[in-house]
Amino acid sequence: MLGFILFFSIFFLYLGLEFSMTTCHSQAHSDFNIIFIQEPSWSFIRSIPCYDNHEGNPLMGIVNHPNWLTFTREPVSSNDSSQVAIFVNIRLLSLRFSLHKDIINHKDILLLSFLNNGDSFWIMNVYSDSSHSVIKYLKNTELNIRNLFIMTGDFNICDSL
């Protein structure tokens, strides 16, 4: 159904991600259809025309690729960048992936649904900072999500073993 899934829990360089997306889509033997990223690189994309700034305002974002759907939250301010992204290969368009901020509205959690044989399934990507804000959010939030296919991420929890 979904093929293989890649997980990156690192500060991923812009060009490295673009190369991975091109490689995963174009190789004949590649079965990677979903890429989960924690701590994506937000960088300058281009200038947006602006009436009061002849140089334009900067547009910041993460890498996009025509063969991949990009799911992330747009930052409200310059220091509000989301620490999670999910890329879905266009080979899975028929599964109708959809972002659900209506269920979980946190900048460092992405909840996506997809349809398969009439049933809804869910995937979740999580990044929790050193103060464990996402873990606390999930603990204090009542969720009733059936068919959670996968929940992964960078939880920043040190094991005492």
One Martini backbone bead per residue (centre of mass of N, CA, C, O) as a GRO file, in nm:
protein
  161
    1MET     BB    1   0.067   0.056  -0.029
    2LEU     BB    2   0.312   0.266   0.090
    3GLY     BB    3   0.564   0.137   0.137
    4PHE     BB    4   0.832   0.303   0.211
    5ILE     BB    5   0.976   0.478   0.497
    6LEU     BB    6   1.120   0.784   0.581
    7PHE     BB    7   1.352   0.895   0.846
    8PHE     BB    8   1.432   1.227   0.981
    9SER     BB    9   1.634   1.329   1.281
   10ILE     BB   10   1.743   1.610   1.147
   11PHE     BB   11   1.926   1.862   1.026
   12PHE     BB   12   1.825   1.933   0.708
   13LEU     BB   13   1.949   1.990   0.415
   14TYR     BB   14   1.828   2.130   0.142
   15LEU     BB   15   1.987   1.968  -0.085
   16GLY     BB   16   1.957   1.685   0.043
   17LEU     BB   17   1.649   1.669   0.020
   18GLU     BB   18   1.620   1.711  -0.283
   19PHE     BB   19   1.789   1.465  -0.361
   20SER     BB   20   1.615   1.251  -0.216
   21MET     BB   21   1.352   1.310  -0.371
   22THR     BB   22   1.461   1.248  -0.652
   23THR     BB   23   1.566   0.961  -0.596
   24CYS     BB   24   1.298   0.832  -0.481
   25HIS     BB   25   1.136   0.883  -0.752
   26SER     BB   26   1.337   0.788  -1.003
   27GLN     BB   27   1.389   0.520  -0.911
   28ALA     BB   28   1.290   0.211  -1.007
   29HIS     BB   29   1.341   0.075  -0.698
   30SER     BB   30   1.173   0.280  -0.548
   31ASP     BB   31   0.955   0.273  -0.238
   32PHE     BB   32   0.947   0.564  -0.156
   33ASN     BB   33   0.655   0.771  -0.029
   34ILE     BB   34   0.755   0.866   0.263
   35ILE     BB   35   0.865   1.167   0.442
   36PHE     BB   36   1.012   1.226   0.754
   37ILE     BB   37   1.067   1.543   0.921
   38GLN     BB   38   1.306   1.683   1.141
   39GLU     BB   39   1.429   1.981   1.130
   40PRO     BB   40   1.392   2.168   0.898
   41SER     BB   41   1.501   2.372   0.641
   42TRP     BB   42   1.476   2.712   0.658
   43SER     BB   43   1.455   2.923   0.365
   44PHE     BB   44   1.522   3.108   0.105
   45ILE     BB   45   1.338   3.157  -0.197
   46ARG     BB   46   1.211   3.459  -0.231
   47SER     BB   47   1.083   3.752  -0.350
   48ILE     BB   48   0.820   3.966  -0.258
   49PRO     BB   49   0.626   4.185  -0.366
   50CYS     BB   50   0.638   4.538  -0.254
   51TYR     BB   51   0.532   4.867  -0.206
   52ASP     BB   52   0.757   4.941   0.049
   53ASN     BB   53   0.971   4.733  -0.107
   54HIS     BB   54   1.186   4.709  -0.372
   55GLU     BB   55   1.307   4.413  -0.283
   56GLY     BB   56   1.122   4.284  -0.103
   57ASN     BB   57   0.993   4.009   0.056
   58PRO     BB   58   1.065   3.738   0.225
   59LEU     BB   59   1.056   3.391   0.136
   60MET     BB   60   0.994   3.123   0.345
   61GLY     BB   61   1.111   2.770   0.343
   62ILE     BB   62   1.079   2.460   0.210
   63VAL     BB   63   1.132   2.217   0.021
   64ASN     BB   64   1.037   2.150  -0.316
   65HIS     BB   65   0.862   1.904  -0.524
   66PRO     BB   66   0.681   1.786  -0.797
   67ASN     BB   67   0.672   1.468  -0.668
   68TRP     BB   68   0.574   1.622  -0.398
   69LEU     BB   69   0.400   1.649  -0.112
   70THR     BB   70   0.368   1.923   0.115
   71PHE     BB   71   0.377   1.907   0.479
   72THR     BB   72   0.311   2.207   0.665
   73ARG     BB   73   0.357   2.482   0.866
   74GLU     BB   74   0.303   2.803   0.867
   75PRO     BB   75   0.454   3.070   0.974
   76VAL     BB   76   0.378   3.350   1.169
   77SER     BB   77   0.684   3.384   1.230
   78SER     BB   78   1.030   3.380   1.232
   79ASN     BB   79   1.012   3.202   1.529
   80ASP     BB   80   0.767   2.976   1.406
   81SER     BB   81   0.887   2.722   1.306
   82SER     BB   82   0.847   2.425   1.199
   83GLN     BB   83   0.975   2.082   1.297
   84VAL     BB   84   0.783   1.962   1.064
   85ALA     BB   85   0.760   1.713   0.792
   86ILE     BB   86   0.574   1.593   0.499
   87PHE     BB   87   0.631   1.362   0.231
   88VAL     BB   88   0.437   1.285  -0.066
   89ASN     BB   89   0.406   1.090  -0.313
   90ILE     BB   90   0.227   1.110  -0.613
   91ARG     BB   91   0.160   0.800  -0.620
   92LEU     BB   92  -0.059   0.870  -0.360
   93LEU     BB   93  -0.306   1.047  -0.453
   94SER     BB   94  -0.549   0.837  -0.421
   95LEU     BB   95  -0.539   0.868  -0.088
   96ARG     BB   96  -0.593   1.156   0.012
   97PHE     BB   97  -0.423   1.361   0.160
   98SER     BB   98  -0.464   1.527   0.495
   99LEU     BB   99  -0.465   1.803   0.691
  100HIS     BB  100  -0.521   1.828   1.073
  101LYS     BB  101  -0.579   2.117   1.256
  102ASP     BB  102  -0.862   2.047   1.389
  103ILE     BB  103  -0.728   1.832   1.594
  104ILE     BB  104  -0.420   1.940   1.564
  105ASN     BB  105  -0.278   2.257   1.702
  106HIS     BB  106   0.056   2.227   1.625
  107LYS     BB  107   0.369   2.314   1.503
  108ASP     BB  108   0.503   2.006   1.601
  109ILE     BB  109   0.240   1.873   1.454
  110LEU     BB  110   0.147   1.614   1.223
  111LEU     BB  111  -0.178   1.539   1.080
  112LEU     BB  112  -0.267   1.269   0.870
  113SER     BB  113  -0.483   1.165   0.617
  114PHE     BB  114  -0.614   0.857   0.464
  115LEU     BB  115  -0.743   0.660   0.196
  116ASN     BB  116  -0.857   0.304   0.220
  117ASN     BB  117  -1.116   0.138   0.124
  118GLY     BB  118  -1.295   0.371   0.292
  119ASP     BB  119  -1.067   0.418   0.502
  120SER     BB  120  -0.926   0.581   0.771
  121PHE     BB  121  -0.597   0.707   0.807
  122TRP     BB  122  -0.302   0.772   1.018
  123ILE     BB  123  -0.041   1.025   1.048
  124MET     BB  124   0.251   1.115   1.260
  125ASN     BB  125   0.448   1.410   1.332
  126VAL     BB  126   0.716   1.469   1.578
  127TYR     BB  127   0.836   1.751   1.785
  128SER     BB  128   1.041   1.768   2.078
  129ASP     BB  129   1.173   1.958   2.285
  130SER     BB  130   1.368   1.999   2.571
  131SER     BB  131   1.079   2.070   2.727
  132HIS     BB  132   0.843   1.878   2.616
  133SER     BB  133   0.587   2.019   2.480
  134VAL     BB  134   0.448   1.791   2.312
  135ILE     BB  135   0.414   1.581   2.530
  136LYS     BB  136   0.234   1.763   2.707
  137TYR     BB  137   0.017   1.813   2.497
  138LEU     BB  138  -0.066   1.514   2.455
  139LYS     BB  139  -0.134   1.455   2.754
  140ASN     BB  140  -0.357   1.714   2.761
  141THR     BB  141  -0.492   1.570   2.509
  142GLU     BB  142  -0.788   1.467   2.374
  143LEU     BB  143  -0.780   1.169   2.179
  144ASN     BB  144  -0.965   1.015   1.885
  145ILE     BB  145  -0.770   0.792   1.700
  146ARG     BB  146  -0.828   0.597   1.447
  147ASN     BB  147  -0.597   0.437   1.266
  148LEU     BB  148  -0.298   0.463   1.361
  149PHE     BB  149  -0.035   0.386   1.167
  150ILE     BB  150   0.174   0.634   1.243
  151MET     BB  151   0.418   0.737   1.500
  152THR     BB  152   0.666   0.993   1.473
  153GLY     BB  153   0.999   1.114   1.587
  154ASP     BB  154   1.130   1.375   1.799
  155PHE     BB  155   1.141   1.354   2.160
  156ASN     BB  156   1.387   1.417   2.342
  157ILE     BB  157   1.465   1.137   2.498
  158CYS     BB  158   1.639   1.011   2.758
  159ASP     BB  159   1.796   0.725   2.835
  160SER     BB  160   1.893   0.562   3.139
  161LEU     BB  161   2.055   0.303   3.014
   0.00000   0.00000   0.00000
